[in-house]
């Protein structure tokens, strides 16, 4: 699994295409946030920002901080609009490699194996469940030195439990609720390999959150260098894309490796006319 996953940096570089497309959607949404206080875009974009947040985030330097902060929300919107679907497309491209077919984004899209509404609904439901459960946990865990590890372990557990949901919907053509249940069964059936992939490929997210907490970022942006928000936002978006790509590809490979007989390309067989078979038998020759 590891070798096949890291081929995304070499022979399987086309697997980056779905995630790069999703990244452009996120950049576009962040761009709309940047344009919100600037005429003539402010007429349309500023009112919703002012309503949900405040008028302060439309003014420098708080607007620079807001660009970094709001990426958490634009990421959710981008994932529902395009990210979940393109992750499903990447799963279909992984299946191409296991079927000894050339990698093709066009073929993955033309095959219509990825149903947009199903995968988007799966992503939104699982994000809502995970977010709600994590917020509930944060309210009940005791404070202390080890308190930081409780949400991390819980987030890994949630990711491990639901990580196969979109591959199940793509590979088996299941409805959203059947795909979620099928994914949970897959995680329970192969706990160690799945957990290892989740831990390895989500670790950078926790490290980033530990090194750059929002309080520190706010101090940098508001107190000293507001323009650093652009750099931090770019790093955050690139890291999310990379983690999503590696985790999605590794899990799709695991699914395929667990059932190679069901994903291998069918062997081509040549149908030989019966009269030729009879003639060959009489002559003692073998028909290829």
C-alpha positions as CSV (number, residue, x, y, z in Angstrom):
1,X,0.0,0.0,0.0
2,X,2.7,2.5,0.9
3,X,4.7,1.9,-2.3
4,X,1.5,2.3,-4.4
5,X,0.5,5.4,-2.5
6,X,3.8,7.2,-2.9
7,X,3.7,6.6,-6.7
8,X,1.6,9.7,-6.6
9,X,4.9,11.5,-6.6
10,X,6.2,9.6,-9.6
11,X,4.5,7.3,-12.2
12,X,1.0,8.1,-10.9
13,X,1.3,11.9,-10.8
14,X,-2.0,12.2,-12.6
15,X,-3.7,11.2,-9.3
16,X,-3.0,14.8,-8.2
17,X,-5.3,16.2,-10.8
18,X,-8.6,15.8,-8.9
19,X,-7.1,17.3,-5.8
20,X,-5.6,20.2,-7.7
21,X,-9.0,20.9,-9.2
22,X,-10.5,20.9,-5.7
23,X,-7.7,23.3,-4.6
24,X,-8.7,25.8,-7.3
25,X,-12.2,25.8,-6.0
26,X,-11.0,26.6,-2.5
27,X,-8.7,29.3,-3.8
28,X,-11.7,30.8,-5.7
29,X,-13.8,30.9,-2.6
30,X,-11.0,32.5,-0.6
31,X,-10.6,35.0,-3.4
32,X,-14.3,36.0,-3.0
33,X,-13.6,36.6,0.7
34,X,-10.7,38.8,-0.3
35,X,-12.8,40.8,-2.7
36,X,-15.6,41.3,-0.2
37,X,-14.6,44.8,1.0
38,X,-13.4,46.0,-2.4
39,X,-15.8,47.9,-4.7
40,X,-17.7,47.0,-6.8
41,X,-17.7,43.5,-5.3
42,X,-18.5,44.8,-1.8
43,X,-22.1,45.5,-2.9
44,X,-22.8,41.8,-3.2
45,X,-20.2,40.1,-1.0
46,X,-19.9,42.4,2.0
47,X,-23.4,42.1,3.5
48,X,-23.3,38.3,4.2
49,X,-19.8,38.6,5.7
50,X,-21.0,41.5,7.9
51,X,-24.1,39.6,8.9
52,X,-22.5,36.3,9.9
53,X,-19.3,37.8,11.4
54,X,-18.9,41.5,11.9
55,X,-18.1,44.7,10.1
56,X,-14.6,44.6,11.7
57,X,-13.5,41.7,9.5
58,X,-14.0,43.9,6.4
59,X,-11.4,46.4,7.5
60,X,-7.6,46.2,7.5
61,X,-5.8,44.4,9.3
62,X,-8.6,42.3,10.6
63,X,-9.6,41.4,7.1
64,X,-6.2,39.8,6.6
65,X,-6.7,37.7,9.6
66,X,-10.2,36.8,8.4
67,X,-8.9,35.4,5.2
68,X,-6.9,32.9,7.1
69,X,-9.6,32.2,9.6
70,X,-12.4,31.7,7.1
71,X,-10.5,28.9,5.2
72,X,-12.0,26.5,7.7
73,X,-15.4,27.3,6.4
74,X,-14.6,27.7,2.7
75,X,-13.0,24.2,3.0
76,X,-16.3,22.8,4.0
77,X,-18.1,24.6,1.2
78,X,-15.5,23.5,-1.4
79,X,-15.6,19.9,-0.2
80,X,-19.4,19.8,-0.7
81,X,-19.3,21.6,-4.0
82,X,-16.4,19.7,-5.6
83,X,-13.9,18.1,-3.1
84,X,-15.9,15.0,-2.2
85,X,-16.8,14.3,-5.8
86,X,-13.2,14.7,-6.9
87,X,-12.0,12.4,-4.1
88,X,-14.4,9.8,-5.5
89,X,-12.9,10.4,-9.0
90,X,-9.5,9.8,-7.5
91,X,-10.7,6.5,-6.1
92,X,-11.9,5.5,-9.5
93,X,-8.5,6.4,-11.0
94,X,-6.9,4.2,-8.3
95,X,-9.0,1.4,-9.5
96,X,-7.7,2.0,-13.0
97,X,-4.2,1.2,-11.7
98,X,-5.3,-2.1,-10.2
99,X,-7.0,-3.0,-13.5
100,X,-3.8,-2.4,-15.4
101,X,-5.4,0.5,-17.3
102,X,-3.7,3.8,-18.1
103,X,-4.5,6.6,-15.6
104,X,-7.1,8.9,-17.1
105,X,-9.1,11.6,-15.4
106,X,-11.3,11.8,-18.4
107,X,-12.2,8.1,-18.3
108,X,-12.9,8.3,-14.6
109,X,-15.4,11.1,-15.2
110,X,-16.9,9.6,-18.3
111,X,-17.5,6.2,-16.5
112,X,-20.1,7.9,-14.2
113,X,-19.1,5.6,-11.3
114,X,-19.0,8.6,-9.0
115,X,-22.4,10.0,-8.1
116,X,-22.1,13.6,-7.0
117,X,-25.1,13.8,-4.7
118,X,-24.2,10.5,-2.9
119,X,-20.5,11.4,-2.2
120,X,-21.3,15.0,-1.3
121,X,-24.0,13.9,1.1
122,X,-21.7,11.3,2.7
123,X,-19.0,13.9,3.2
124,X,-21.4,16.4,4.7
125,X,-23.0,13.9,7.0
126,X,-19.7,12.5,8.3
127,X,-18.2,16.0,8.7
128,X,-21.3,17.1,10.7
129,X,-21.2,13.9,12.9
130,X,-17.5,14.3,13.5
131,X,-17.6,18.0,14.2
132,X,-20.6,17.7,16.6
133,X,-19.1,14.8,18.5
134,X,-15.7,16.6,18.8
135,X,-17.4,19.7,20.2
136,X,-19.3,17.6,22.7
137,X,-16.1,15.9,23.8
138,X,-14.3,19.2,24.3
139,X,-17.0,20.3,26.7
140,X,-16.7,17.2,29.0
141,X,-13.0,16.4,28.9
142,X,-11.1,17.5,32.1
143,X,-8.4,20.1,31.8
144,X,-4.8,19.1,32.3
145,X,-1.6,18.4,30.5
146,X,-3.1,15.4,28.7
147,X,-6.3,17.1,27.7
148,X,-4.9,18.0,24.2
149,X,-4.5,14.3,23.3
150,X,-8.2,13.5,23.9
151,X,-9.5,15.4,20.8
152,X,-6.6,14.2,18.7
153,X,-7.3,10.6,19.5
154,X,-11.0,11.1,19.0
155,X,-10.5,12.7,15.6
156,X,-8.2,9.8,14.5
157,X,-10.9,7.4,15.7
158,X,-13.6,9.1,13.8
159,X,-11.5,9.3,10.7
160,X,-10.6,5.6,11.0
161,X,-14.2,4.7,11.4
162,X,-15.6,6.5,8.3
163,X,-12.7,6.7,6.0
164,X,-14.0,4.0,3.6
165,X,-17.4,5.5,3.1
166,X,-16.7,7.3,-0.2
167,X,-14.6,4.4,-1.6
168,X,-17.5,2.1,-0.8
169,X,-19.9,4.3,-2.6
170,X,-17.6,4.5,-5.7
171,X,-16.5,0.9,-5.9
172,X,-19.7,-0.8,-5.0
173,X,-22.2,1.8,-6.2
174,X,-24.0,2.0,-2.8
175,X,-26.4,4.6,-1.5
176,X,-25.1,7.0,1.1
177,X,-26.2,5.2,4.2
178,X,-25.2,1.8,2.9
179,X,-21.8,3.2,2.0
180,X,-21.3,4.5,5.5
181,X,-22.2,1.2,7.0
182,X,-20.1,-0.7,4.5
183,X,-17.2,1.6,5.3
184,X,-17.5,1.0,9.0
185,X,-17.4,-2.8,8.4
186,X,-14.3,-2.4,6.3
187,X,-12.5,-0.5,9.0
188,X,-13.4,-3.1,11.6
189,X,-12.4,-5.9,9.3
190,X,-8.9,-4.3,8.5
191,X,-8.2,-2.2,11.6
192,X,-4.4,-2.0,11.7
193,X,-3.7,-1.2,8.1
194,X,-6.5,1.4,8.0
195,X,-5.4,3.0,11.3
196,X,-1.8,3.2,10.2
197,X,-2.8,5.1,7.0
198,X,-5.0,7.4,9.0
199,X,-2.3,8.2,11.6
200,X,0.5,8.7,9.1
201,X,-1.3,10.9,6.7
202,X,-3.3,13.0,9.2
203,X,-0.4,13.6,11.5
204,X,0.7,16.8,9.6
205,X,-2.7,18.4,10.3
206,X,-2.2,18.0,14.1
207,X,1.4,19.1,13.9
208,X,0.3,22.2,12.0
209,X,-2.4,23.0,14.5
210,X,0.1,22.6,17.3
211,X,2.8,24.8,15.8
212,X,0.4,27.5,14.5
213,X,-2.6,27.8,16.9
214,X,-5.1,30.5,16.0
215,X,-4.0,32.7,18.9
216,X,-0.4,32.8,17.6
217,X,-1.6,33.5,14.0
218,X,-3.8,36.3,15.3
219,X,-0.9,37.9,17.1
220,X,1.3,37.8,14.0
221,X,-1.3,39.1,11.6
222,X,-2.8,41.8,13.9
223,X,0.2,42.7,15.9
224,X,3.1,42.8,13.4
225,X,2.7,41.6,9.8
226,X,-0.8,41.4,8.4
227,X,0.3,40.3,4.9
228,X,1.7,37.0,6.4
229,X,-1.9,35.8,6.3
230,X,-1.5,35.2,2.6
231,X,1.5,32.9,3.2
232,X,-0.2,31.1,6.1
233,X,-3.4,30.6,4.1
234,X,-1.4,29.2,1.1
235,X,0.5,26.8,3.3
236,X,-2.8,25.7,5.0
237,X,-4.5,25.0,1.7
238,X,-1.6,23.2,0.2
239,X,-1.2,21.0,3.3
240,X,-4.9,20.1,3.3
241,X,-4.7,19.2,-0.4
242,X,-1.6,17.0,0.1
243,X,-3.0,15.2,3.2
244,X,-6.4,14.7,1.4
245,X,-4.6,13.3,-1.7
246,X,-2.3,10.9,0.2
247,X,-5.0,9.6,2.6
248,X,-7.6,9.2,-0.2
249,X,-5.2,7.4,-2.5
250,X,-3.9,5.1,0.3
251,X,-7.4,4.1,1.4
252,X,-8.5,3.5,-2.1
253,X,-5.4,1.3,-2.6
254,X,-6.2,-0.6,0.6
255,X,-9.7,-1.3,-0.6
256,X,-8.4,-2.6,-3.9
257,X,-5.7,-4.7,-2.3
258,X,-8.3,-6.3,0.1
259,X,-10.2,-7.7,-2.9
260,X,-7.9,-8.0,-5.9
261,X,-10.0,-10.7,-7.5
262,X,-12.9,-8.3,-7.8
263,X,-11.0,-5.5,-9.4
264,X,-8.6,-7.2,-11.8
265,X,-9.1,-6.5,-15.5
266,X,-11.0,-9.3,-17.2
267,X,-8.9,-11.5,-19.4
268,X,-9.7,-11.2,-23.1
269,X,-10.8,-14.5,-24.6
270,X,-11.1,-15.1,-28.3
271,X,-14.2,-16.8,-29.5
272,X,-13.3,-19.5,-32.0
273,X,-16.0,-20.6,-34.5
274,X,-17.1,-24.2,-33.9
275,X,-16.2,-25.3,-37.5
276,X,-12.6,-24.2,-36.9
277,X,-12.5,-26.1,-33.7
278,X,-13.7,-29.2,-35.4
279,X,-11.2,-28.8,-38.2
280,X,-8.3,-28.2,-35.8
281,X,-9.2,-31.3,-33.8
282,X,-9.1,-33.4,-37.0
283,X,-5.8,-31.9,-38.1
284,X,-4.3,-32.1,-34.6
285,X,-3.5,-28.4,-34.4
286,X,-4.0,-25.9,-31.6
287,X,-6.0,-22.8,-32.3
288,X,-4.5,-19.8,-30.5
